Every structure is written in C-alpha cells, then in structure tokens.
C-alpha cells in the first residue's frame, strides 16, 4: 500500500480572505500535502494503462481505488463537518482532489459522491447519511441528468406514488453521473410538496442501467424506479436549496477537474515536443509549435485562476459565488477541450492510437464540457448575473 494511505487531512482555514476582502487563491500547506498524497495514490494504482483496460470491462469504476481514496485518505468526508465524522475541510481542499482526479482521469465517483451528493445533504441537514459517507462505507449519487446546470431546478421525471406505508417513487432519470457505484441515490420527485428522497440502490423497484458513454472513465447510467421505497430528505424550498447547492458545487469542482486535465495534457504535449525529432531537430524547437504551447500555457494559467476563485468563494460562502462558478465552468470547459485536442494533434500519428492515453483525456474533456451546463450556458448565465446586455458575451 502506498504511503499516501497513511496521510490524514488536517483542518484548514476555509474562509481565507485577503486584506482586500478577496478570497486567497494560493494553495495552503494542507492543500499541498493533500495533493501529494492523492497524486501518490493515483500514480501507484491509477496509471493510464490500468484506466484504459478498465474501460473495456463491465466494471468501469474502480471501487477498490475509491475505497482507498474515500476511507483511507478521508477524501469522501472532506466537506463533512467533524461532528459527523468528516474532515471539516472546504471546497478548496475538494478542488485539489478534483484536480488530481482530472490529471489521472481516475474512474472514481469523487465528484458525484464526495462533492455533489454531499453538498445536497449538507444543505438538507441529513446527518445520518453524511456520517456513513464520511466513514467511506456509503457512496451516494444525486439522481439528476449530468448536463443539468446550476441556477434552475431540473424538471423532475420521478413522481410520488401511493403506498401502504412510507414514500414510493416511480419514474426514470437518464444520464446520471456516478450512479453505478452508488449505494444510495438522492432523487428529486414531484409530489405534494416537491421533495428530495433517498433510495437504496439495491432496493426492490430500483434499476440502475449502464449507458454507453463517450467517456467510459465516468460512465453514465439510467435510473428507473417502479414503486421504489424512499425516505424523504427535504421538501419544498429546502429541497430546492439542496439541489441548487449540489449543482453549484458540482459545476465548480468539475471546473477544477478540467483544470487538472488541461494541465496534464499540456505536460504530455511539452514532454513529447522535447523528445520527438524531425528534420534532425526536436519538434519543440519549431517556432510555430512554441507558440501553440505558449498559448496553451496561458490558457491553463488563466483557468487555474478562475477555478481557484470559484473554490475559494464557495469555501468562504462569498456573495460572488454564482459569478465565480459560472466563469470557472465556462473557461475551464473550453481550455480542457482545447488542451486535449492540442495534445492529440501535436503527438501526431501516435496520438490517434488506442494505445496512447490522449483519447482518454479528450473523451473526459468533451463529456465534462457538457456536465453541469455547457460553456455557452454558463456564459449566458454570467451575462445575467453581472447585468450585461443580451449578446454581450
């Protein structure tokens, strides 16, 4: 076992604000140590050959790796308060783990369980599930379509049905991220009133079917409920707040994941340019390729700034959070796709082969660009948030 599994998460200061009242974007000591631990784990157990091999199996998620990340490293409970058995950390630390999962295109449900579902449960105040998640024994997913953006309630496709006792749900939800390894599903449902319900994945009347996905390192699933027993987590406005918090957190942390992916693609591209020779020279010495690499580096650097700002705003509950999240998701979606495309093109013929990892990054970048709202959707949202006239962005 890697020495990373012996690392514990130290409680940071989640409200780090500069003297000017702006969230601090620098990585702290705890974040740096956490990054080293997670990267060590992924280096030892999540190399791209292992990831590629797993995409061709029926078990596309690496549940063993997730157990180590969730329980041994404590990453499942980063956002959960210490009173519920969690680390009592913040979105700043969660963003660091998200960056590393993007770098490794790791097939683990960190985003869906440790971020999205956790944010929903924190907003709803469900301590029982939070304690089980913090221990790493329970994985939870939010039953909404992966493309659902923050800022608007997803249209429920599940409804309450009459039952002799308790609540029962009937309906379908398509394209749910991180549902396949989940033990519990949080499902928004129409009823009197509208509510958020917890459904056990192996209960009678629950079917979670794998969907053929562009990105098999985060395979989507279709959820079908037929009179499935459920427990109400929140109702009415409280349910709305829980789902809204989950989608906002998902968009922000997915932006950090895209940042990590883009950075890794840039590193791979530069390393190849230093080694590949044509016409007796390293291709990295060609001016045109230097310009492309430099432009990509600028884009990644800008993406880091906006991703860190979104994470810091969420951690500090800053009033600029909606703007920061929309800006981060729009910018990071674009740079992740561009970095993966440049990586593929500048690797030449080898970059197009199945035996090279580039396609894993390109697929993750393309699928992530749709997750929790497209870049265009977030730019349109951003225009409204900052009172720009229609068509200004």
NORURKA-V914821 format. One record per residue. RES is the residue in three letters. BURIAL is + if it has 24 or more other ideal C-beta (glycine too) atoms within 12 Angstrom, else -. D_CENTER is the distance of its C-alpha to the mean C-alpha in whole Angstrom. Layout:
res->RES burial->BURIAL d_center->D_CENTER
res->RES burial->BURIAL d_center->D_CENTER
This chain:
res->UNK burial->- d_center->26
res->UNK burial->- d_center->24
res->UNK burial->- d_center->25
res->UNK burial->+ d_center->21
res->UNK burial->+ d_center->22
res->UNK burial->- d_center->24
res->UNK burial->+ d_center->22
res->UNK burial->- d_center->22
res->UNK burial->+ d_center->20
res->UNK burial->- d_center->22
res->UNK burial->- d_center->22
res->UNK burial->+ d_center->21
res->UNK burial->- d_center->22
res->UNK burial->+ d_center->19
res->UNK burial->- d_center->22
res->UNK burial->+ d_center->23
res->UNK burial->- d_center->25
res->UNK burial->- d_center->27
res->UNK burial->- d_center->31
res->UNK burial->- d_center->30
res->UNK burial->- d_center->28
res->UNK burial->- d_center->25
res->UNK burial->+ d_center->22
res->UNK burial->+ d_center->22
res->UNK burial->+ d_center->19
res->UNK burial->- d_center->21
res->UNK burial->+ d_center->19
res->UNK burial->+ d_center->21
res->UNK burial->- d_center->23
res->UNK burial->+ d_center->20
res->UNK burial->+ d_center->17
res->UNK burial->- d_center->19
res->UNK burial->+ d_center->20
res->UNK burial->+ d_center->17
res->UNK burial->+ d_center->16
res->UNK burial->- d_center->19
res->UNK burial->+ d_center->19
res->UNK burial->+ d_center->15
res->UNK burial->+ d_center->16
res->UNK burial->+ d_center->20
res->UNK burial->+ d_center->18
res->UNK burial->+ d_center->16
res->UNK burial->- d_center->19
res->UNK burial->- d_center->22
res->UNK burial->+ d_center->20
res->UNK burial->+ d_center->17
res->UNK burial->- d_center->19
res->UNK burial->+ d_center->19
res->UNK burial->- d_center->22
res->UNK burial->+ d_center->21
res->UNK burial->+ d_center->17
res->UNK burial->+ d_center->20
res->UNK burial->- d_center->22
res->UNK burial->+ d_center->19
res->UNK burial->+ d_center->18
res->UNK burial->- d_center->22
res->UNK burial->- d_center->22
res->UNK burial->- d_center->22
res->UNK burial->- d_center->20
res->UNK burial->+ d_center->17
res->UNK burial->+ d_center->14
res->UNK burial->+ d_center->16
res->UNK burial->+ d_center->17
res->UNK burial->- d_center->19
res->UNK burial->+ d_center->16
res->UNK burial->+ d_center->14
res->UNK burial->+ d_center->17
res->UNK burial->+ d_center->18
res->UNK burial->+ d_center->15
res->UNK burial->+ d_center->14
res->UNK burial->+ d_center->18
res->UNK burial->+ d_center->20
res->UNK burial->+ d_center->18
res->UNK burial->+ d_center->17
res->UNK burial->+ d_center->13
res->UNK burial->+ d_center->13
res->UNK burial->+ d_center->15
res->UNK burial->+ d_center->14
res->UNK burial->+ d_center->14
res->UNK burial->+ d_center->17
res->UNK burial->+ d_center->20
res->UNK burial->- d_center->23
res->UNK burial->- d_center->25
res->UNK burial->+ d_center->23
res->UNK burial->+ d_center->22
res->UNK burial->+ d_center->19
res->UNK burial->+ d_center->19
res->UNK burial->+ d_center->19
res->UNK burial->+ d_center->17
res->UNK burial->+ d_center->15
res->UNK burial->+ d_center->12
res->UNK burial->+ d_center->13
res->UNK burial->+ d_center->13
res->UNK burial->+ d_center->10
res->UNK burial->+ d_center->9
res->UNK burial->+ d_center->11
res->UNK burial->+ d_center->10
res->UNK burial->+ d_center->6
res->UNK burial->+ d_center->9
res->UNK burial->+ d_center->11
res->UNK burial->+ d_center->8
res->UNK burial->+ d_center->9
res->UNK burial->+ d_center->12
res->UNK burial->+ d_center->13
res->UNK burial->+ d_center->11
res->UNK burial->+ d_center->11
res->UNK burial->+ d_center->11
res->UNK burial->+ d_center->10
res->UNK burial->+ d_center->8
res->UNK burial->+ d_center->7
res->UNK burial->+ d_center->4
res->UNK burial->+ d_center->6
res->UNK burial->+ d_center->9
res->UNK burial->+ d_center->9
res->UNK burial->+ d_center->7
res->UNK burial->+ d_center->8
res->UNK burial->+ d_center->11
res->UNK burial->+ d_center->12
res->UNK burial->+ d_center->12
res->UNK burial->+ d_center->14
res->UNK burial->+ d_center->17
res->UNK burial->+ d_center->17
res->UNK burial->+ d_center->18
res->UNK burial->+ d_center->20
res->UNK burial->- d_center->22
res->UNK burial->+ d_center->22
res->UNK burial->- d_center->22
res->UNK burial->- d_center->23
res->UNK burial->+ d_center->20
res->UNK burial->+ d_center->18
res->UNK burial->+ d_center->21
res->UNK burial->+ d_center->20
res->UNK burial->+ d_center->17
res->UNK burial->+ d_center->18
res->UNK burial->- d_center->20
res->UNK burial->+ d_center->18
res->UNK burial->- d_center->20
res->UNK burial->+ d_center->18
res->UNK burial->+ d_center->14
res->UNK burial->+ d_center->14
res->UNK burial->+ d_center->12
res->UNK burial->+ d_center->12
res->UNK burial->+ d_center->15
res->UNK burial->+ d_center->14
res->UNK burial->+ d_center->14
res->UNK burial->+ d_center->10
res->UNK burial->+ d_center->12
res->UNK burial->+ d_center->13
res->UNK burial->+ d_center->13
res->UNK burial->+ d_center->14
res->UNK burial->+ d_center->17
res->UNK burial->- d_center->19
res->UNK burial->- d_center->19
res->UNK burial->+ d_center->18
res->UNK burial->- d_center->22
res->UNK burial->+ d_center->22
res->UNK burial->+ d_center->23
res->UNK burial->+ d_center->24
res->UNK burial->+ d_center->27
res->UNK burial->+ d_center->29
res->UNK burial->- d_center->32
res->UNK burial->- d_center->35
res->UNK burial->- d_center->36
res->UNK burial->- d_center->38
res->UNK burial->- d_center->36
res->UNK burial->- d_center->33
res->UNK burial->+ d_center->30
res->UNK burial->+ d_center->29
res->UNK burial->+ d_center->27
res->UNK burial->+ d_center->28
res->UNK burial->+ d_center->26
res->UNK burial->+ d_center->23
res->UNK burial->+ d_center->19
res->UNK burial->+ d_center->18
res->UNK burial->+ d_center->15
res->UNK burial->+ d_center->13
res->UNK burial->+ d_center->9
res->UNK burial->+ d_center->10
res->UNK burial->+ d_center->13
res->UNK burial->+ d_center->15
res->UNK burial->+ d_center->15
res->UNK burial->+ d_center->15
res->UNK burial->+ d_center->18
res->UNK burial->+ d_center->18
res->UNK burial->+ d_center->17
res->UNK burial->+ d_center->17
res->UNK burial->+ d_center->19
res->UNK burial->+ d_center->20
res->UNK burial->+ d_center->23
res->UNK burial->+ d_center->26
res->UNK burial->+ d_center->29
res->UNK burial->- d_center->32
res->UNK burial->- d_center->30
res->UNK burial->+ d_center->26
res->UNK burial->+ d_center->24
res->UNK burial->+ d_center->21
res->UNK burial->+ d_center->22
res->UNK burial->+ d_center->21
res->UNK burial->+ d_center->22
res->UNK burial->+ d_center->22
res->UNK burial->+ d_center->21
res->UNK burial->- d_center->24
res->UNK burial->+ d_center->27
res->UNK burial->- d_center->29
res->UNK burial->+ d_center->28
res->UNK burial->+ d_center->25
res->UNK burial->+ d_center->24
res->UNK burial->+ d_center->20
res->UNK burial->- d_center->21
res->UNK burial->- d_center->19
res->UNK burial->+ d_center->19
res->UNK burial->- d_center->19
res->UNK burial->+ d_center->16
res->UNK burial->+ d_center->16
res->UNK burial->+ d_center->13
res->UNK burial->+ d_center->15
res->UNK burial->+ d_center->12
res->UNK burial->+ d_center->10
res->UNK burial->+ d_center->13
res->UNK burial->+ d_center->13
res->UNK burial->+ d_center->16
res->UNK burial->+ d_center->19
res->UNK burial->+ d_center->20
res->UNK burial->+ d_center->23
res->UNK burial->+ d_center->25
res->UNK burial->- d_center->29
res->UNK burial->+ d_center->30
res->UNK burial->+ d_center->28
res->UNK burial->+ d_center->28
res->UNK burial->+ d_center->26
res->UNK burial->+ d_center->26
res->UNK burial->+ d_center->25
res->UNK burial->+ d_center->23
res->UNK burial->+ d_center->23
res->UNK burial->+ d_center->26
res->UNK burial->- d_center->26
res->UNK burial->- d_center->25
res->UNK burial->+ d_center->23
res->UNK burial->+ d_center->21
res->UNK burial->+ d_center->21
res->UNK burial->+ d_center->19
res->UNK burial->+ d_center->17
res->UNK burial->+ d_center->15
res->UNK burial->+ d_center->15
res->UNK burial->+ d_center->14
res->UNK burial->+ d_center->11
res->UNK burial->+ d_center->10
res->UNK burial->+ d_center->11
res->UNK burial->+ d_center->9
res->UNK burial->+ d_center->6
res->UNK burial->+ d_center->7
res->UNK burial->+ d_center->8
res->UNK burial->+ d_center->5
res->UNK burial->+ d_center->4
res->UNK burial->+ d_center->8
res->UNK burial->+ d_center->8
res->UNK burial->+ d_center->6
res->UNK burial->+ d_center->9
res->UNK burial->+ d_center->11
res->UNK burial->+ d_center->11
res->UNK burial->+ d_center->12
res->UNK burial->+ d_center->14
res->UNK burial->+ d_center->16
res->UNK burial->+ d_center->16
res->UNK burial->+ d_center->18
res->UNK burial->+ d_center->20
res->UNK burial->- d_center->21
res->UNK burial->+ d_center->22
res->UNK burial->+ d_center->24
res->UNK burial->+ d_center->26
res->UNK burial->- d_center->27
res->UNK burial->+ d_center->28
res->UNK burial->+ d_center->30
res->UNK burial->- d_center->32
res->UNK burial->- d_center->33
res->UNK burial->+ d_center->34
res->UNK burial->- d_center->37
res->UNK burial->- d_center->39
res->UNK burial->- d_center->43
res->UNK burial->- d_center->43
res->UNK burial->- d_center->40
res->UNK burial->- d_center->37
res->UNK burial->+ d_center->35
res->UNK burial->+ d_center->33
res->UNK burial->- d_center->36
res->UNK burial->- d_center->36
res->UNK burial->- d_center->36
res->UNK burial->- d_center->34
res->UNK burial->+ d_center->31
res->UNK burial->- d_center->31
res->UNK burial->- d_center->31
res->UNK burial->+ d_center->28
res->UNK burial->+ d_center->26
res->UNK burial->- d_center->27
res->UNK burial->- d_center->26
res->UNK burial->+ d_center->22
res->UNK burial->+ d_center->23
res->UNK burial->- d_center->23
res->UNK burial->+ d_center->20
res->UNK burial->+ d_center->18
res->UNK burial->- d_center->20
res->UNK burial->+ d_center->19
res->UNK burial->+ d_center->16
res->UNK burial->+ d_center->15
res->UNK burial->+ d_center->18
res->UNK burial->+ d_center->16
res->UNK burial->+ d_center->12
res->UNK burial->+ d_center->14
res->UNK burial->+ d_center->16
res->UNK burial->+ d_center->13
res->UNK burial->+ d_center->12
res->UNK burial->+ d_center->16
res->UNK burial->+ d_center->17
res->UNK burial->+ d_center->15
res->UNK burial->+ d_center->16
res->UNK burial->+ d_center->19
res->UNK burial->- d_center->19
res->UNK burial->+ d_center->21
res->UNK burial->- d_center->22
res->UNK burial->+ d_center->21
res->UNK burial->+ d_center->17
res->UNK burial->+ d_center->17
res->UNK burial->+ d_center->18
res->UNK burial->+ d_center->16
res->UNK burial->+ d_center->13
res->UNK burial->+ d_center->15
res->UNK burial->+ d_center->16
res->UNK burial->+ d_center->13
res->UNK burial->+ d_center->11
res->UNK burial->+ d_center->14
res->UNK burial->+ d_center->15
res->UNK burial->+ d_center->12
res->UNK burial->+ d_center->12
res->UNK burial->+ d_center->16
res->UNK burial->+ d_center->16
res->UNK burial->+ d_center->13
res->UNK burial->+ d_center->16
res->UNK burial->+ d_center->19
res->UNK burial->+ d_center->18
res->UNK burial->+ d_center->18
res->UNK burial->+ d_center->21
res->UNK burial->+ d_center->23
res->UNK burial->+ d_center->22
res->UNK burial->+ d_center->23
res->UNK burial->+ d_center->26
res->UNK burial->+ d_center->27
res->UNK burial->+ d_center->27
res->UNK burial->- d_center->30
res->UNK burial->- d_center->31
res->UNK burial->- d_center->29
res->UNK burial->+ d_center->26
res->UNK burial->- d_center->26
res->UNK burial->- d_center->27
res->UNK burial->- d_center->25
res->UNK burial->- d_center->26
res->UNK burial->- d_center->24
res->UNK burial->+ d_center->20
res->UNK burial->+ d_center->20
res->UNK burial->+ d_center->19
res->UNK burial->+ d_center->16
res->UNK burial->+ d_center->14
res->UNK burial->+ d_center->16
res->UNK burial->+ d_center->15
res->UNK burial->+ d_center->11
res->UNK burial->+ d_center->12
res->UNK burial->+ d_center->14
res->UNK burial->+ d_center->11
res->UNK burial->+ d_center->8
res->UNK burial->+ d_center->11
res->UNK burial->+ d_center->12
res->UNK burial->+ d_center->9
res->UNK burial->+ d_center->9
res->UNK burial->+ d_center->13
res->UNK burial->+ d_center->14
res->UNK burial->+ d_center->15
res->UNK burial->- d_center->19
res->UNK burial->+ d_center->18
res->UNK burial->+ d_center->16
res->UNK burial->+ d_center->19
res->UNK burial->+ d_center->22
res->UNK burial->+ d_center->20
res->UNK burial->+ d_center->20
res->UNK burial->- d_center->24
res->UNK burial->- d_center->25
res->UNK burial->- d_center->23
res->UNK burial->- d_center->25
res->UNK burial->- d_center->28
res->UNK burial->- d_center->29
res->UNK burial->- d_center->31
res->UNK burial->- d_center->30
res->UNK burial->- d_center->29
res->UNK burial->- d_center->29
res->UNK burial->- d_center->26
